[in-house]
């Protein structure tokens, strides 16, 4: 990992603080790092790789868009900082329970699916890697929830075909294989 990405990784790790992965005793940062590593198999663009490392920060931590932008400006050009922030914003769920307590999960996820379908190719590429990584843990550690999660992922993938084609196909295959394994 180059110096810039290491700085972004450290920032994301500090932002996530003491958060742990839901199903394993690992610090939260292991997930964004795996997402970034998956993306790095398909692109070397720093803005995409940085956004992969940061993709859950706005959603899961108190860090604001302004704070993230200010940090990014210290390590990359204004253009790259703005692009990275844009990708993170596109990857941040809007229809969350906290903000929409009267909506059930199905409704929130349906609205989120419509929203993510409108995002750009780069954010969708990161989302594919996020789906792949989350599938691994959820299927293994929470098979009951996996049944819901996998069908949500399948629905999302059907509407987000703008990203990297090979990674998209890998995500679709991962979800389909996981669904098939759950049926056994």
Backbone as a printed PyTorch tensor [residue, N CA C, xyz], in Angstrom:
tensor([[[  0.8600,  -1.1720,   0.0000],
         [  0.0000,   0.0000,   0.0000],
         [  0.9060,   1.2350,   0.0000]],

        [[  0.6620,   2.1420,  -0.9300],
         [  1.5160,   3.3210,  -1.0040],
         [  1.2160,   4.2890,   0.1480]],

        [[  2.0240,   5.3350,   0.2530],
         [  1.9430,   6.2700,   1.3800],
         [  0.5840,   6.9540,   1.4590]],

        [[  0.0700,   7.4230,   0.3270],
         [ -1.2200,   8.1030,   0.3400],
         [ -2.3160,   7.1660,   0.8500]],

        [[ -2.3690,   5.9630,   0.3260],
         [ -3.4050,   5.0170,   0.7590],
         [ -3.2090,   4.6070,   2.2160]],

        [[ -1.9680,   4.5410,   2.6630],
         [ -1.7150,   4.2330,   4.0840],
         [ -2.2590,   5.3590,   4.9610]],

        [[ -2.0890,   6.6010,   4.5220],
         [ -2.6350,   7.7340,   5.2860],
         [ -4.1710,   7.6770,   5.3210]],

        [[ -4.7740,   7.3350,   4.2000],
         [ -6.2380,   7.2160,   4.1510],
         [ -6.6850,   6.0590,   5.0420]],

        [[ -5.9670,   4.9500,   4.9700],
         [ -6.2870,   3.8000,   5.8180],
         [ -6.2220,   4.1780,   7.2930]],

        [[ -5.1710,   4.8790,   7.6840],
         [ -5.0150,   5.2910,   9.0800],
         [ -6.1350,   6.2340,   9.5050]],

        [[ -6.5210,   7.1390,   8.6140],
         [ -7.6250,   8.0630,   8.9040],
         [ -8.9190,   7.2910,   9.1020]],

        [[ -9.2030,   6.3560,   8.2040],
         [-10.4240,   5.5560,   8.3140],
         [-10.4050,   4.7200,   9.5890]],

        [[ -9.2430,   4.1470,   9.9100],
         [ -9.1230,   3.3430,  11.1220],
         [ -9.3910,   4.1950,  12.3570]],

        [[ -8.8130,   5.3790,  12.4050],
         [ -9.0450,   6.2730,  13.5440],
         [-10.5180,   6.6870,  13.6160]],

        [[-11.1240,   6.9380,  12.4610],
         [-12.5400,   7.3350,  12.4350],
         [-13.4230,   6.2120,  12.9790]],

        [[-13.1360,   4.9910,  12.5930],
         [-13.9230,   3.8480,  13.0660],
         [-13.6070,   3.5260,  14.5300]],

        [[-12.4830,   4.0240,  15.0310],
         [-12.1440,   3.8990,  16.4420],
         [-12.1920,   2.4670,  16.9400]],

        [[-13.0040,   2.2300,  17.9460],
         [-13.0660,   0.9070,  18.5780],
         [-14.0930,  -0.0100,  17.9250]],

        [[-14.6970,   0.4170,  16.8140],
         [-15.6740,  -0.4390,  16.1390],
         [-15.0200,  -1.7470,  15.7160]],

        [[-15.7890,  -2.8040,  15.8650],
         [-15.3200,  -4.1280,  15.4700],
         [-16.2580,  -4.6550,  14.3910]],

        [[-15.7890,  -5.6260,  13.6290],
         [-16.6620,  -6.2920,  12.6630],
         [-17.7530,  -7.0180,  13.4410]],

        [[-18.9200,  -7.0740,  12.8720],
         [-20.0680,  -7.6280,  13.5750],
         [-19.8920,  -9.0990,  13.9370]],

        [[-19.3030,  -9.8680,  13.0600],
         [-19.2690, -11.3160,  13.2570],
         [-17.9070, -11.8820,  13.6360]],

        [[-16.8910, -11.0480,  13.6510],
         [-15.5520, -11.5450,  13.9710],
         [-14.9010, -10.5960,  14.9780]],

        [[-13.8890, -11.0500,  15.6550],
         [-13.2080, -10.1810,  16.6300],
         [-12.1440,  -9.2870,  15.9840]],

        [[-12.4070,  -8.8270,  14.7890],
         [-11.4470,  -7.9970,  14.0610],
         [-11.8510,  -6.5290,  14.1420]],

        [[-10.8450,  -5.6710,  14.1250],
         [-11.1220,  -4.2290,  14.0510],
         [-11.8810,  -3.9610,  12.7490]],

        [[-12.7190,  -2.9570,  12.7550],
         [-13.5640,  -2.6770,  11.5900],
         [-12.7480,  -2.4400,  10.3170]],

        [[-11.5840,  -1.8370,  10.4450],
         [-10.7950,  -1.4330,   9.2780],
         [-10.4530,  -2.5980,   8.3520]],

        [[-10.4910,  -3.8330,   8.8500],
         [-10.1540,  -4.9570,   7.9710],
         [-11.1110,  -5.0410,   6.7820]],

        [[-12.3670,  -4.6630,   6.9880],
         [-13.3440,  -4.7050,   5.8840],
         [-13.0110,  -3.6730,   4.8030]],

        [[-12.8690,  -2.3870,   5.1380],
         [-12.5090,  -1.4340,   4.0720],
         [-11.1940,  -1.7700,   3.3730]],

        [[-10.2370,  -2.3200,   4.1020],
         [ -8.9700,  -2.7080,   3.4700],
         [ -9.2180,  -3.8230,   2.4570]],

        [[-10.0220,  -4.8130,   2.8240],
         [-10.3200,  -5.8960,   1.8650],
         [-11.0780,  -5.3530,   0.6560]],

        [[-12.0010,  -4.4230,   0.8750],
         [-12.7350,  -3.8200,  -0.2390],
         [-11.7530,  -3.0970,  -1.1620]],

        [[-10.8350,  -2.3440,  -0.5820],
         [ -9.8360,  -1.6350,  -1.3810],
         [ -8.9460,  -2.6260,  -2.1390]],

        [[ -8.5370,  -3.6910,  -1.4750],
         [ -7.6810,  -4.6860,  -2.1370],
         [ -8.4030,  -5.3520,  -3.3050]],

        [[ -9.6930,  -5.6020,  -3.1500],
         [-10.4700,  -6.1640,  -4.2610],
         [-10.5310,  -5.1700,  -5.4090]],

        [[-10.8030,  -3.9150,  -5.1050],
         [-10.8390,  -2.8830,  -6.1570],
         [ -9.4830,  -2.7670,  -6.8480]],

        [[ -8.3980,  -2.9040,  -6.0800],
         [ -7.0510,  -2.7590,  -6.6380],
         [ -6.7280,  -3.8500,  -7.6550]],

        [[ -7.4760,  -4.9280,  -7.6530],
         [ -7.2810,  -5.9670,  -8.6670],
         [ -7.8050,  -5.5090, -10.0320]],

        [[ -8.5920,  -4.4330, -10.0360],
         [ -9.2480,  -3.9730, -11.2680],
         [ -8.8860,  -2.5420, -11.6570]],

        [[ -8.3340,  -1.7760, -10.7240],
         [ -7.9710,  -0.3920, -11.0300],
         [ -6.8260,   0.0430, -10.1230]],

        [[ -6.0520,   1.0180, -10.6030],
         [ -5.0210,   1.6030,  -9.7550],
         [ -5.3320,   3.0710,  -9.4500]],

        [[ -6.5330,   3.4950,  -9.7680],
         [ -6.9090,   4.8930,  -9.5250],
         [ -7.0120,   5.1690,  -8.0290]],

        [[ -6.2050,   6.1090,  -7.5840],
         [ -6.1190,   6.4350,  -6.1580],
         [ -7.4580,   6.9140,  -5.5870]],

        [[ -8.2260,   7.6510,  -6.3630],
         [ -9.4960,   8.1460,  -5.8400],
         [-10.4450,   6.9870,  -5.5210]],

        [[-10.4610,   5.9850,  -6.3690],
         [-11.3210,   4.8180,  -6.1320],
         [-10.8040,   4.0270,  -4.9340]],

        [[ -9.5110,   3.8040,  -4.8730],
         [ -8.9470,   3.0240,  -3.7760],
         [ -9.1040,   3.7590,  -2.4420]],

        [[ -8.9230,   5.0670,  -2.4510],
         [ -9.1170,   5.8500,  -1.2240],
         [-10.5840,   5.8080,  -0.7880]],

        [[-11.4850,   5.9590,  -1.7410],
         [-12.9170,   5.9140,  -1.4050],
         [-13.3100,   4.5390,  -0.8790]],

        [[-12.6970,   3.4910,  -1.3990],
         [-12.9740,   2.1450,  -0.8850],
         [-12.5920,   2.0570,   0.5920]],

        [[-11.4660,   2.6340,   0.9470],
         [-11.0420,   2.6340,   2.3500],
         [-11.9680,   3.4600,   3.2330]],

        [[-12.5590,   4.4840,   2.6580],
         [-13.4010,   5.4220,   3.4220],
         [-14.8950,   5.1390,   3.3020]],

        [[-15.2900,   4.1110,   2.5710],
         [-16.6870,   3.9760,   2.1470],
         [-17.7100,   3.9000,   3.2730]],

        [[-17.3170,   3.4850,   4.4660],
         [-18.2700,   3.4090,   5.5830],
         [-18.0960,   4.5230,   6.6140]],

        [[-17.1310,   5.3970,   6.4260],
         [-16.8270,   6.4010,   7.4480],
         [-17.9870,   7.3670,   7.6740]],

        [[-18.5550,   7.9360,   6.6190],
         [-19.6430,   8.9030,   6.8110],
         [-20.8920,   8.2430,   7.3820]],

        [[-21.1080,   7.0010,   7.0080],
         [-22.3000,   6.2700,   7.4400],
         [-22.1970,   5.7740,   8.8780]],

        [[-21.0020,   5.3670,   9.2990],
         [-20.8580,   4.6530,  10.5670],
         [-20.0540,   5.3750,  11.6380]],

        [[-19.6250,   6.5940,  11.3650],
         [-18.8260,   7.3290,  12.3580],
         [-19.3400,   8.7760,  12.4290]],

        [[-18.8910,   9.5270,  13.4180],
         [-19.3110,  10.9410,  13.5160],
         [-18.6130,  11.8770,  12.5250]],

        [[-17.6740,  11.3820,  11.7330],
         [-16.9450,  12.2280,  10.7840],
         [-17.9270,  12.8430,   9.7840]],

        [[-17.7720,  14.1320,   9.5320],
         [-18.6290,  14.8430,   8.5850],
         [-17.9630,  14.9120,   7.2110]],

        [[-18.7610,  15.2610,   6.2180],
         [-18.2220,  15.4390,   4.8690],
         [-17.1360,  16.5140,   4.8640]],

        [[-17.3680,  17.5970,   5.5970],
         [-16.4050,  18.6990,   5.6390],
         [-15.0800,  18.2500,   6.2580]],

        [[-15.1660,  17.4680,   7.3310],
         [-13.9500,  16.9770,   7.9760],
         [-13.1820,  16.0360,   7.0540]],

        [[-13.9060,  15.1570,   6.3830],
         [-13.2420,  14.2320,   5.4670],
         [-12.5930,  14.9940,   4.3210]],

        [[-13.2990,  15.9680,   3.7770],
         [-12.7500,  16.7570,   2.6750],
         [-11.4910,  17.4990,   3.1140]],

        [[-11.5370,  18.0890,   4.3090],
         [-10.3700,  18.8160,   4.8180],
         [ -9.1730,  17.8740,   4.9450]],

        [[ -9.3980,  16.6670,   5.4440],
         [ -8.3090,  15.6930,   5.5400],
         [ -7.7710,  15.3590,   4.1510]],

        [[ -8.6660,  15.0220,   3.2330],
         [ -8.2430,  14.6150,   1.9000],
         [ -7.4280,  15.7060,   1.2070]],

        [[ -7.7790,  16.9600,   1.4460],
         [ -7.0430,  18.0680,   0.8340],
         [ -5.5980,  18.1520,   1.3310]],

        [[ -5.3240,  17.5600,   2.4820],
         [ -3.9520,  17.6010,   3.0040],
         [ -3.0460,  16.5660,   2.3440]],

        [[ -3.6400,  15.6050,   1.6380],
         [ -2.8070,  14.5280,   1.0790],
         [ -2.9590,  14.3460,  -0.4270]],

        [[ -3.9340,  15.0350,  -1.0280],
         [ -4.1230,  14.8980,  -2.4770],
         [ -4.5690,  16.2290,  -3.0680]],

        [[ -4.5730,  16.3120,  -4.3700],
         [ -5.0120,  17.5380,  -5.0390],
         [ -6.4770,  17.8040,  -4.7180]],

        [[ -6.8910,  19.0450,  -4.8800],
         [ -8.2870,  19.4050,  -4.6330],
         [ -9.2140,  18.5890,  -5.5260]],

        [[ -8.8310,  18.4050,  -6.7680],
         [ -9.6630,  17.6350,  -7.6990],
         [ -9.8320,  16.1850,  -7.2230]],

        [[ -8.7290,  15.5660,  -6.8010],
         [ -8.8050,  14.1870,  -6.3130],
         [ -9.5560,  14.1040,  -4.9820]],

        [[ -9.3540,  15.0860,  -4.1220],
         [-10.0720,  15.1020,  -2.8340],
         [-11.5750,  15.2060,  -3.0720]],

        [[-11.9680,  16.0840,  -3.9890],
         [-13.3950,  16.2460,  -4.2910],
         [-13.9710,  14.9770,  -4.9070]],

        [[-13.2230,  14.3420,  -5.7930],
         [-13.6870,  13.1020,  -6.4300],
         [-13.8210,  11.9750,  -5.4030]],

        [[-12.8410,  11.8480,  -4.5340],
         [-12.8910,  10.8120,  -3.4990],
         [-14.0900,  11.0330,  -2.5950]],

        [[-14.2880,  12.2550,  -2.1500],
         [-15.4230,  12.5660,  -1.2850],
         [-16.7430,  12.2720,  -1.9940]],

        [[-16.8420,  12.6310,  -3.2670],
         [-18.0600,  12.3600,  -4.0430],
         [-18.3650,  10.8660,  -4.0500]],

        [[-17.3590,  10.0500,  -4.2430],
         [-17.5600,   8.6020,  -4.2550],
         [-18.0330,   8.1050,  -2.8950]],

        [[-17.4200,   8.5950,  -1.8380],
         [-17.8220,   8.1720,  -0.4860],
         [-19.2690,   8.5790,  -0.2250]],

        [[-19.6360,   9.7780,  -0.6320],
         [-21.0230,  10.2380,  -0.4470],
         [-21.9760,   9.3280,  -1.2170]],

        [[-21.6200,   8.9840,  -2.4490],
         [-22.4820,   8.0990,  -3.2360],
         [-22.6240,   6.7240,  -2.5920]],

        [[-21.6050,   6.2870,  -1.8470],
         [-21.6260,   4.9750,  -1.2050],
         [-22.2880,   4.9920,   0.1780]],

        [[-22.6140,   6.1670,   0.6640],
         [-23.1930,   6.2980,   1.9960],
         [-24.7050,   6.1560,   1.9240]],

        [[-25.2230,   5.1620,   2.6490],
         [-26.6730,   4.9520,   2.6740],
         [-27.3830,   6.2040,   3.1620]],

        [[-28.4440,   6.5540,   2.4860],
         [-29.2800,   7.6960,   2.8500],
         [-30.4860,   7.2290,   3.6660]],

        [[-31.0770,   6.1250,   3.2570],
         [-32.3200,   5.6420,   3.8700],
         [-32.0080,   4.7000,   5.0330]],

        [[-31.4870,   5.2790,   6.1000],
         [-31.1250,   4.5040,   7.2830],
         [-32.2310,   4.6090,   8.3320]],

        [[-32.3070,   3.5950,   9.1630],
         [-33.3610,   3.4970,  10.1660],
         [-33.4190,   4.7240,  11.0740]],

        [[-32.2620,   5.2180,  11.4490],
         [-32.1800,   6.3840,  12.3350],
         [-32.9110,   7.5880,  11.7450]],

        [[-32.7690,   7.7970,  10.4440],
         [-33.3770,   8.9550,   9.7820],
         [-34.7770,   8.6810,   9.2370]],

        [[-35.1120,   7.4180,   9.0680],
         [-36.4250,   7.0250,   8.5330],
         [-37.0260,   5.9220,   9.4120]],

        [[-37.2880,   6.2460,  10.6830],
         [-37.7450,   5.2050,  11.6180],
         [-39.1100,   4.6090,  11.2760]],

        [[-39.9120,   5.3080,  10.5030],
         [-41.2420,   4.7840,  10.1680],
         [-41.2250,   3.8670,   8.9520]],

        [[-40.1090,   3.8400,   8.2540],
         [-39.9880,   2.9380,   7.0970],
         [-39.4480,   1.5960,   7.5740]],

        [[-40.0200,   0.5160,   7.0710],
         [-39.4480,  -0.7970,   7.3990],
         [-38.2040,  -1.0440,   6.5360]],

        [[-37.4810,  -2.0860,   6.8460],
         [-36.2300,  -2.3870,   6.1450],
         [-36.4520,  -2.5450,   4.6450]],

        [[-37.4970,  -3.2590,   4.2750],
         [-37.7500,  -3.5030,   2.8500],
         [-37.9340,  -2.1820,   2.0970]],

        [[-38.6840,  -1.2660,   2.6710],
         [-38.9190,   0.0270,   2.0230],
         [-37.6270,   0.8310,   1.9350]],

        [[-36.8780,   0.8680,   3.0410],
         [-35.6110,   1.6090,   3.0330],
         [-34.6590,   1.0300,   1.9920]],

        [[-34.5550,  -0.2810,   1.9380],
         [-33.6350,  -0.9170,   0.9870],
         [-34.0900,  -0.7090,  -0.4610]],

        [[-35.3830,  -0.6870,  -0.6940],
         [-35.8920,  -0.4290,  -2.0480],
         [-35.5340,   0.9930,  -2.4920]],

        [[-35.6740,   1.9420,  -1.5860],
         [-35.3050,   3.3260,  -1.9070],
         [-33.7950,   3.4560,  -2.1040]],

        [[-33.0440,   2.7430,  -1.2970],
         [-31.5890,   2.7680,  -1.4180],
         [-31.1580,   2.1530,  -2.7510]],

        [[-31.8520,   1.1110,  -3.1680],
         [-31.5550,   0.4670,  -4.4540],
         [-31.7530,   1.4530,  -5.6030]],

        [[-32.8320,   2.2040,  -5.5630],
         [-33.0750,   3.2170,  -6.6030],
         [-31.9950,   4.2970,  -6.5790]],

        [[-31.5770,   4.6840,  -5.3780],
         [-30.5650,   5.7240,  -5.2420],
         [-29.2160,   5.2420,  -5.7710]],

        [[-28.7890,   4.0530,  -5.3800],
         [-27.4770,   3.5480,  -5.7950],
         [-27.4380,   3.2700,  -7.3010]],

        [[-28.5820,   2.9620,  -7.8860],
         [-28.6400,   2.7290,  -9.3390],
         [-28.2710,   3.9950, -10.1140]],

        [[-28.4620,   5.1460,  -9.4920],
         [-28.1690,   6.4270, -10.1450],
         [-26.7350,   6.8960,  -9.9250]],

        [[-25.9780,   6.1740,  -9.1320],
         [-24.6010,   6.5950,  -8.8720],
         [-23.7100,   6.2410, -10.0610]],

        [[-22.4970,   6.7440, -10.0090],
         [-21.5750,   6.5540, -11.1180],
         [-20.8810,   5.2010, -11.1230]],

        [[-20.1780,   4.9520, -12.2020],
         [-19.4870,   3.6780, -12.4100],
         [-18.4550,   3.4010, -11.3190]],

        [[-17.7170,   4.4230, -10.9040],
         [-16.6620,   4.1960,  -9.9150],
         [-17.2370,   3.7990,  -8.5570]],

        [[-18.2880,   4.4600,  -8.1300],
         [-18.8770,   4.0880,  -6.8410],
         [-19.5200,   2.7070,  -6.9290]],

        [[-20.1040,   2.3850,  -8.0580],
         [-20.6860,   1.0530,  -8.2070],
         [-19.6000,  -0.0220,  -8.1900]],

        [[-18.4490,   0.2760,  -8.7560],
         [-17.3330,  -0.6650,  -8.7070],
         [-16.9560,  -0.9630,  -7.2540]],

        [[-16.8670,   0.0760,  -6.4430],
         [-16.5520,  -0.1130,  -5.0220],
         [-17.6650,  -0.9090,  -4.3400]],

        [[-18.9020,  -0.6140,  -4.6810],
         [-20.0340,  -1.3230,  -4.0800],
         [-19.9660,  -2.8170,  -4.4010]],

        [[-19.5520,  -3.1810,  -5.5940],
         [-19.4040,  -4.6020,  -5.9320],
         [-18.4230,  -5.2780,  -4.9570]],

        [[-17.2890,  -4.6150,  -4.7380],
         [-16.2780,  -5.1790,  -3.8280],
         [-16.8200,  -5.2540,  -2.4020]],

        [[-17.6030,  -4.2790,  -2.0050],
         [-18.2220,  -4.2710,  -0.6770],
         [-19.1810,  -5.4520,  -0.5290]],

        [[-19.9830,  -5.6910,  -1.5390],
         [-20.9240,  -6.8180,  -1.5180],
         [-20.1580,  -8.1340,  -1.4020]],

        [[-19.1210,  -8.2900,  -2.2000],
         [-18.3290,  -9.5220,  -2.1660],
         [-17.7900,  -9.7680,  -0.7600]],

        [[-17.2080,  -8.7390,  -0.1590],
         [-16.6100,  -8.9210,   1.1570],
         [-17.6660,  -9.1990,   2.2300]],

        [[-18.7630,  -8.4830,   2.1870],
         [-19.8090,  -8.7080,   3.1860],
         [-20.4480, -10.0810,   3.0420]],

        [[-20.5900, -10.5590,   1.8190],
         [-21.1740, -11.9000,   1.6060],
         [-20.3830, -12.9670,   2.3510]],

        [[-19.0860, -12.8680,   2.3070],
         [-18.2440, -13.8830,   2.9410],
         [-18.5780, -14.0390,   4.4250]],

        [[-18.6340, -12.9280,   5.1350],
         [-18.8460, -12.9940,   6.5820],
         [-20.2910, -13.3010,   6.9470]],

        [[-21.2250, -12.6950,   6.2680],
         [-22.6230, -12.8600,   6.6550],
         [-23.0990, -14.2900,   6.4270]],

        [[-22.7550, -14.8700,   5.3080],
         [-23.1710, -16.2470,   5.0320],
         [-22.5850, -17.1920,   6.0800]],

        [[-21.3390, -16.9810,   6.4190],
         [-20.6670, -17.8620,   7.3690],
         [-21.1980, -17.7010,   8.7900]],

        [[-21.4250, -16.4550,   9.2130],
         [-21.7080, -16.2010,  10.6210],
         [-23.1730, -15.9160,  10.9580]],

        [[-23.9940, -15.6170,   9.9600],
         [-25.3990, -15.3010,  10.2480],
         [-26.2870, -15.7910,   9.1060]],

        [[-26.4350, -17.1200,   8.9700],
         [-27.1860, -17.6670,   7.8390],
         [-28.6390, -17.2110,   7.7860]],

        [[-29.2550, -16.9370,   8.9200],
         [-30.6450, -16.4600,   8.8960],
         [-30.7320, -15.0830,   8.2360]],

        [[-29.8760, -14.1490,   8.6600],
         [-29.8750, -12.8210,   8.0500],
         [-29.3580, -12.8770,   6.6150]],

        [[-28.4680, -13.8030,   6.3360],
         [-27.9060, -13.9240,   4.9860],
         [-29.0050, -14.1080,   3.9510]],

        [[-30.0570, -14.8110,   4.3090],
         [-31.1600, -15.0200,   3.3620],
         [-31.7550, -13.6980,   2.9180]],

        [[-31.9130, -12.7660,   3.8270],
         [-32.4270, -11.4370,   3.5010],
         [-31.3680, -10.6340,   2.7560]],

        [[-30.1750, -10.6070,   3.3110],
         [-29.0830,  -9.8070,   2.7700],
         [-28.7420, -10.1750,   1.3310]],

        [[-28.6530, -11.4520,   1.0490],
         [-28.2670, -11.8960,  -0.2890],
         [-29.2860, -11.4900,  -1.3470]],

        [[-30.5510, -11.5730,  -1.0140],
         [-31.5700, -11.1470,  -1.9880],
         [-31.5560,  -9.6360,  -2.1750]],

        [[-31.2280,  -8.8930,  -1.1210],
         [-31.0570,  -7.4420,  -1.2680],
         [-29.8700,  -7.1490,  -2.1860]],

        [[-28.7910,  -7.8880,  -2.0040],
         [-27.6150,  -7.7010,  -2.8690],
         [-27.9430,  -8.0260,  -4.3130]],

        [[-28.6500,  -9.1160,  -4.5180],
         [-29.0280,  -9.5040,  -5.8890],
         [-29.8710,  -8.4010,  -6.5310]],

        [[-30.8300,  -7.8640,  -5.7910],
         [-31.6760,  -6.7870,  -6.3150],
         [-30.8340,  -5.5550,  -6.6410]],

        [[-29.9060,  -5.2100,  -5.7690],
         [-29.0270,  -4.0650,  -6.0380],
         [-28.2090,  -4.2910,  -7.2950]],

        [[-27.6190,  -5.4570,  -7.4080],
         [-26.7610,  -5.7300,  -8.5650],
         [-27.5370,  -5.6670,  -9.8780]],

        [[-28.7850,  -6.0300,  -9.8490],
         [-29.5930,  -5.9660, -11.0810],
         [-29.7680,  -4.5340, -11.5820]],

        [[-29.6010,  -3.5540, -10.7110],
         [-29.8040,  -2.1630, -11.1170],
         [-28.5040,  -1.3610, -11.1610]],

        [[-27.3720,  -2.0000, -10.8620],
         [-26.1130,  -1.2460, -10.8730],
         [-25.0750,  -1.9060, -11.7690]],

        [[-25.2530,  -1.7350, -13.0370],
         [-24.3440,  -2.3520, -13.9970],
         [-23.3540,  -1.4090, -14.6330]],

        [[-23.1200,  -0.2420, -14.0170],
         [-22.2270,   0.7480, -14.6330],
         [-20.7470,   0.5320, -14.3060]],

        [[-20.4650,  -0.1970, -13.2380],
         [-19.0930,  -0.3370, -12.7680],
         [-18.2710,  -1.2890, -13.6100]],

        [[-17.1170,  -1.6480, -13.0890],
         [-16.1840,  -2.5280, -13.7900],
         [-16.8710,  -3.8650, -14.0770]],

        [[-16.9410,  -4.2390, -15.3510],
         [-17.7130,  -5.4080, -15.7770],
         [-17.2340,  -6.7150, -15.1390]],

        [[-15.9250,  -6.9170, -15.0770],
         [-15.4210,  -8.1660, -14.4990],
         [-15.7290,  -8.2610, -13.0070]],

        [[-15.5810,  -7.1600, -12.2960],
         [-15.8850,  -7.1630, -10.8680],
         [-17.3890,  -7.3140, -10.6420]],

        [[-18.1790,  -6.7030, -11.5200],
         [-19.6350,  -6.8840, -11.4540],
         [-19.9800,  -8.3760, -11.5830]],

        [[-19.4160,  -9.0250, -12.5940],
         [-19.6920, -10.4520, -12.8070],
         [-19.2450, -11.2840, -11.6140]],

        [[-18.1320, -10.9090, -11.0210],
         [-17.6450, -11.6120,  -9.8350],
         [-18.6250, -11.4430,  -8.6670]],

        [[-19.1560, -10.2310,  -8.4820],
         [-20.1230,  -9.9800,  -7.4020],
         [-21.4060, -10.7590,  -7.6360]],

        [[-21.9010, -10.7470,  -8.8780],
         [-23.1190, -11.4980,  -9.2020],
         [-22.9020, -12.9800,  -8.9220]],

        [[-21.7610, -13.5020,  -9.3600],
         [-21.4610, -14.9210,  -9.1310],
         [-21.3710, -15.2350,  -7.6470]],

        [[-20.7390, -14.3470,  -6.8880],
         [-20.5970, -14.5380,  -5.4430],
         [-21.9690, -14.6190,  -4.7750]],

        [[-22.8550, -13.6950,  -5.1210],
         [-24.1940, -13.6740,  -4.5280],
         [-24.9800, -14.9140,  -4.9670]],

        [[-24.9390, -15.2370,  -6.2560],
         [-25.6520, -16.4200,  -6.7420],
         [-25.1460, -17.6960,  -6.0790]],

        [[-23.8320, -17.8250,  -5.9500],
         [-23.2610, -19.0140,  -5.2910],
         [-23.6810, -19.0790,  -3.8300]],

        [[-23.6820, -17.9300,  -3.1580],
         [-24.0700, -17.9000,  -1.7480],
         [-25.5400, -18.2530,  -1.5780]],

        [[-26.3940, -17.7510,  -2.4660],
         [-27.8170, -18.1030,  -2.4080],
         [-27.9940, -19.6000,  -2.6350]],

        [[-27.2920, -20.1400,  -3.6260],
         [-27.3780, -21.5720,  -3.9060],
         [-26.9220, -22.3950,  -2.7070]],

        [[-25.8570, -21.9710,  -2.0520],
         [-25.3500, -22.7180,  -0.8990],
         [-26.3180, -22.6510,   0.2790]],

        [[-27.0690, -21.5750,   0.3710],
         [-28.0450, -21.4260,   1.4710],
         [-29.2340, -22.3530,   1.2470]],

        [[-29.5040, -22.6930,   0.0000],
         [-30.6500, -23.5360,  -0.3170],
         [-30.3550, -25.0190,  -0.0680]],

        [[-29.0880, -25.3500,   0.0890],
         [-28.7000, -26.7560,   0.2970],
         [-28.9930, -27.2000,   1.7050]]])
